[in-house]
């Protein structure tokens, strides 16, 4: 059994739900009632008499935001209302969500509906064991998971969705946008649904101006839209749900290529990285792709997955290599087209176990109005919200009629005019940061990425203690630098420093731990240094560094 604390958040109330090894863990019946009790708190609040001076029908609002206790730590489990969680990406694959909604609906042919499986997995409890008629996601006591509360395992915890704690206690989702959006959109869910999320990072002590650069340095956000254009953090949706997201069809295409052309889950935002490769680097012709035709969709998945497998393992895909992004050595894992994952994907709704694409197309055919067209949603809410983590997002609204001064239709806008953490005023400086990923051993190929530099400056990169040049490059217009380099073959094993220099002066440094030429790669934390260490494990993330303040100033200009 793995020890993990579960904390239930609602308004300013905090309920300690499970502490492994505690008395609750030894009383399954009592432990099973805790999430149900937490779910009843909003209902109980509704019974409180209205304060003096209000009408009987006036709403009595609970505290606006969840209160995160100061002692919450990385690895803890938070029981949260999914509407209180903030996305860290601007888009999802609508076709992937359509698959989940189709399987969650009356179209589903599973003995136990898939939505209970997904909830149990997201909650750290394996999969659904039973879900009798009348069971509902809002009442966890109405169905059973294979892993009881308090009995979480390393495997069940690893499958959970994750959040990072931000300044002012905001909850920033780093994995699970599609799952939580599916929960929000299904008839059995909604934004008031509760589920546990695992805390994977704590940035509460990071200055707001450094929040987004740190998130990017650690690979905890994806700030590119479906066209590959940079997205300002202020443009991110306030909460999960299709109304706030853009549709990224290539993200869906890569999702359906899982276990056919790639192994899923090797790095965060893996499918987005492959989607960017499809859009910007591959020569695959997608002009004939019909997203409403099963045969056309399958043919496109096959073409894309075969192209993935055909790549050399060390082929660069953005900041990573094809192998780092999960490229399979053999198409469909070496199985015939009518077998393996591609065989499963090819099944129609007439089969006892339809394929994912069949569910997605059947759901879309039955709900032509959903999801909304990409690029047209209005951001949730209409008033002046609090900063992230200090106010509860309003419910999503529908597309409205632009008022004078509004942005052009199709440009999502956050409610009001607040700035997200890391989007400082015009005069706020952003210190340069640098990070290193790749094969950290003597003779290995690495990628050095830096941000916050002076545009058009000529920068040199060195590895020390005895300075050795790794190369030089011109800083891009947005203040970023990317340099692929080979570490010296005689570089001694141990801790070294990688430095970025401009005009012979250090502007950013980071420590790296290097193995010897014959040794294994050491996955040291590529921490960004701005005069002080930013603690945390960043080796699993995409290091796409961009200086938030510089971008904000450029946008205003």
N, C-alpha and C positions, 0 to 999 in steps of 0.2 A: 504494500500500500504506500502511496506517495503522500506526504504531508502537505496540505495546502489549506490556506484560510479562505473562506468565502465571506464576502461582505455584501450585504444587501443595501442598496442605496435607494432612498425615495425622499425627495425634497431634502430637508435637513435631518431626516431620521436615518439612523444607521442601525441595522440589525446584524449582529454577528450570527450568521446562519450555520456554518459548519467550521469546526476546528478539528482536523483529523486527530484521532486519539482522545477526543473529549467525550463527555457523556453522550452528546448527541450522536456521535458516530457509533455508539454502542446501542442506540435505541432507534432502529431503522424506521419504525412507524412515526416516532416523533420527528426525526430528521426529515422525513418525506413531507411533513406538513409545513416546514419552514418556508419554502418558496411560495406555497399557497397562501400562507399568512401574509408574506410580504406583498403578494398580489392583491390582497384585500385592503391594504392600507388606504389607497385612493378611494375605495368605496366607503370606508369608514369616515374618511375626511368629508365626504359628501353629506354625511348625516349631522355634521356639526352645525348648530344654529347660526344663521347669518348674524354678523355683528350688528350692534345697534346702529340705526341710521341707514341700513340697507333694506331693500325690499326683499320679500320672501323668495322671489325668483332670482335674485342677484347671485352671480357666481362667487363662491368663496375659494380663492385660488390657493393652492399649496405653495410652499416655497418654490421659487422659479427654477432652481437648478439642483442637481444631486449634490449632496455634500460628501466629499471624499475625505475620509479621516486622514489625519497627518501621518499615522503609522502604517498606512497602506504601502506595501513594498512590491518590487518586481517579483513576479511569481504568484502573488495573491490572486484570488478569483473574486471578481466584482459581479454581484447580481444587479443588473441595470435595466432600466426601461430603454428599449432600443431607440426611441425617439430622442434620447438625451445624448446619443453618441454622434460625434462629428466625423464626416468622411475626410479622407486624405487624398482622394483622387476625384477628377471631374467627371468621369464616365464609367459606365459598366457596359457589359455586353447584354443588350436586351434579349438576344436570342437565348442566352444562357438562363436568364431569369424566366423567359417563357417556358423553357423546359421544366424548370422547377415548379412553376405555377401550374403547368399542365399535369404534372405528376401528383401535385398536392390536391388537385381538384377531383371532381367526379370521374374524370378520364383515367385516373390512376388505377392500375391493376394489381398493385402490391397487396399482399395479405394484411400487412400493417402499413398504413399510408406513409409515404416517404417523408412527409413533413415531421412526423414524430421521430423518425430516424435522424433527420437533420437537426432537430432541436436537441435530442439526446446527445448527439455528437458535439454540437456547439456548446452544450452545457457541461461537457467533460464526463459524460456518462455513457459512452459507447454508442449503442444503437437502441432502437425501441424493441422491447421484449413483447409487450402486449399493449393494445390500444382498443378497448371495446367500443361498441357503438355509443355515441354520446361523448366520447373523450374529446378534449379540447386543449390546445396549446396553453390557454390561459389558466388551466387548472392542472399543474403537473401531477397532482394526486390522482387524476383520472386515467393516467396511463403509466406504464412502468418502463424503465430503461434497464439495460443489461448490467450497468455499473451503478451501484447505489451511491447516494450522497455520502461522503466520508470514505468511500472505497475507491476513489480515483486512482488510476494507475499512470505510469509514465506515458503509456500509449494514449490513454484517453485524454490526458492533459495536453499532449502534443497536438491533438486534433482540434483543440479549441480555437476560437477566434480571439484576436488580440487587440489591446488598446495601449496607447501611451498616455501617461498623465502629463498634461500641459500646464502652462502658467494659469493661475487662478483655478486649478483643479479640473480643467476641461478634459473630456475623454475623447481621444483621437484614435479612430479605428485604423489599424494597420493591416488587418487581414479579416475578411468576412463581409465585404461590401455587397457581394451578390447574395450571400446567404441571408443577411439581415434585411436586404431589400426585398427578397422573396418572402420573408416572414412579414414584413410591413405590408406587402401587397396581397397576401393570401386572405381569403375570407375568414380564416381562423386566427388571424394575427392582428396586424395593425401596429402603430407606433407605441401603444401602451403595453405591448407584450414585453415580458421580462425574460432575460436569458443571462447566463453567467459569461463573462469575458475574462481572459487571463491578462494580467498586467505584464507587458513585455518591455516597458521602458518607463522611466520616470524623469521628466524634464521640468518638474515644477520649480526647480531652483534656477533654471536657465532664464536669462533676461529675455523679455518679449522680443526684442530686436534680433536675438540670436535663435529664436525658436525654429523658424522655418529653415534657415541654413543648417541647423543641427539635424532637423528631421531629414533633410536631403542627404546630408553627409552620412547618416546612418541607414539610408535606404528605406525610410519609413513613410515616404510619400511619393506619389507620381503626379507631377505637375505638367503634364502634356495633354492636350485635347486629342480627339480622334484624328485630326489633321496633322498632329505633330507640333502644333503651336504651343508656345509657353503659356501657362495659365497662372495668373497671379493668385496667391492663396486666398485673397479676399473673394475670388470668384467661385471657390469651392462650395458645393451644396452645404446647407446648414445641418442637414440630417439625411438619413437614408430614405429611400423611396424613389420610384421612377420619375416623379415630377421634377426632381432637382437635378438628376443626372442627364448627361448626354449619352447617346448610343454609340458604342464603338464596335462596329461589325467585325473588324479584324480580331478584336479581343475574343469575341465569340468563336470565330473560326479556329483560333488557336486552342481554345478550350475544348472544342470537339475533336481536336487532333491529339488530345492526351492519350498516352499509352499506344499511340499509333506512330507518331513522329517524335514525341518527347515524353519524358517522365515528369509528372507534375510535382510542384512543391520544392524545387531545388533552391530557389531564391524568391524573395518578395517581388511582386509585380512581374513575375516571369512572363505571363501571357502578353502583357503590354510591351515588353521588350521584343518578343517575337513578332508582335503586331507591327511595331515600328520597323523591324527588318522587312516584313512583307511590303509595307508601304513605301519604304525609302531605298531599299537595297536589292531586293530580289527582283528577278525578271519574270515572275509568274504572272500570267495574264488572267486577271480576275473579271474582265469585262463581260464574260458570259455567265457569271455566277448569279443564279436566281435563288434568292433566299427563301422563296415560297415553294420551291420544288425540291422534293426529297432527292431525286436522282441528280439534279444539278448541284445540290449542297454536298452530297456524298462525293461526287467527282472532284469538287473543289477541295474538300478535306483531303482526298487522296493525293491530289497534285501538291498541295501545300506540305503534307506530312512526308511525302517522298522527297521533296526538295530539302526538307530539314535533315533527313537521314543522309542525303547525298553530300551534305556539307562536311568538310574536314572538321575534326573535333576541335581544332584550335582556330577555326574561322572566327573572326571578330564579329560579335553581335552587340553593337553599342559598346558598353563598358566590359562586357563579358565575352566568353568564348561560347561556341555552340554547345560544347560539352558541359560547361558551367550552367548553361540554361537547360540542361536535361536532354539534349539530343540523344535519341535512341540509335544504337549501332545498326539495328536492322528494322526495316519497315514492319509495322504491326507486330513488333517483337518477334519477328521470324515466322509468323503464322500466315496461312493462306488468307486471301481476302474475305472468304466466307467464314473465317474463324477469328478468334481473338477479339480485340476491342473493335476493330473495323466491322467484323461480322455482327457484333452486338449493335453497333451504331446503325447498321443497315436495316434493322428490323422495322417493320411497319406497325401501325396501330392494330392490324389484324392479328398480330402475334400475341401469344400469352404474355410475353415480356417485351413490350415495344422498346425501341431504341430511343435515346435522348432526343435525336432530331425529330422523330415521329411525334413525340410529346410536344416539342416546341412548335412545330407546324400546326398540329391539331389545336393547340391552345390559341395560337394567333388566328387561325381560321374562325374559331368560335368567339374570339374577342377582337374584332378588327379595330376597335377604337383604342385598344391598349396594347402596348405602351404608347405614350404620346410621341409625336414626331421629335426626333432629336434636335436640339438647338433652340426649341421654342418654350421650354418651361420657364415659369416665373419662380423666383426663389421664394422659399417659404416665408410667410409673415409679411406684414405691411408696416410695422412700426419701427421704433428705435430699439433694437435688441441690445442686450448687454454684450460685453466681450465674451469670447468663447470660455465656457466654464462658469460664467456668472449669471446666465439667463437661460431660460428654457426656450428652445426654438418654437415658433408658432407652427401650426399645422400647415402643410403645403397648400398653396392656393393655385387656382387655375390660371391660364394665360389671360392677362388683362388687356385693357385698351391703353396704349401708351399715353402718358400725360406729357405736357411740355417739359422738356429737360430730361425725359426718360431716355435710356439707351435704345439703340435700334432693336427692333424685334429680333429674337433669336440670340440675344446677348444676355446670359443670365446675370442677375444683379443681386447681391446680398441685400437683405432688408436694411433700410436706413443707410447710414454712411460710416459705420465703424470700421476701423482697420483691424485686420487679423494680427495675431502675434507675429512679429517679424516683418511687419509692413510699417516701418517707422516714418516719421515726418521727413520733410525734404532735407533737413540738416543733420539727420541721424547718421552717424558713420557705421559702416559695416566692416569689421576687421577681416583681413584675408584669412582663408582657411584652406587646408590641403589634406588630401587623403590618398592612400595607395591601396590598390587591389591587384590581385593576380598571383603569379607563381613566386612566392616569397622565398626563394633559395638562390644561391649563387648561379648565375647564368639564366635565371628565370625571366620570363616576359611579364612586366607589370604595367599598369596604367596609373598615371599620376593625374589627379584632377584637382584643380584649385578654383577658388571663386573669391570675389571681392577685390580683384586686382584692377589696376588702372588700364582701361581699354587701350589697345594698340601698343602697349608697352612690350618690350622684348624681355622675356623671362628665361632664366636658366634654372635647371633642376640639378641638384647635387645629392649624392649619398655620402655620409660621413660616418666615422670620425675623421679618417684621412679623406679629404674632399676628393670625390670622383664625379666627373660630370656624367649625367644621364642624358643630356641633350638640352635643347632650347626651343622655344616656340613663341609666337606672337599672341598676346592676349586678345581674345575676341571682344566684340563691341559690348557684350553684356558683362564683361569683367571675368570671364571664365577662361580656363586653360586646360587642355587635355593633351597629354604626352604619353605615348606608348614607348617603353624603353626596355632595354635588357640590362639586368643587374650584372656587374662585373663577375666573371667566372671565378676569380680569385678572391671574391669578397668573403671575409671570415664569417663563420656562423656567429650569431649573437644579435644583440640589439644595436641598431644603427639609427641615424637620423636622416630623413629626407627633407631637404630644404628647397624652397623656391626663392630665387634671388632676382631682384630688379635693380639695375644700376649697381651691381655688386653688393647689395644690401639684402639681408634676410627679411622677407616679408611674411613668410609662413613656414612652419616646420611641423613634422609629425614623426614619432618614433615608429620603427618597424622592426620586427624580429625575423631574422633571416636564418634559414637552415643552410648547411653546407651543400656543396654541389651534388653530392650523392644522397642527401637526406631528404626526408619528406617535407612537404610544404608546411610552414608554420602559419597558422591562421591568426596572426596577431590582429588586434583591434586597430583598424585604420582610423585613429581618432584625429579629429580636426583640432589644431592648436591655434588659439588666438591669444596667447599669453597665459592661458590656464588650460589644463586638460579637461576635455569633455568626456566624462566617464561613460562607458557602456559598450556592449558588444556590437560592433558594426560590421563584422566580417561577412555576415549573411546578406547584407543589403546592397542595393545598387547605389554607387557613389556618384550621384548626379548633383553636383554642387552649384548653386546659383546664389548670388548675393541678393537677398530680398530688398534691402534698402536701395541698391542701385537700380533694380528693376522698377521699384516703386517710383523713384525719381524720373526714370526714363519714360514711364507710362504717363506721369503727370506732364512731362515736357511735351 
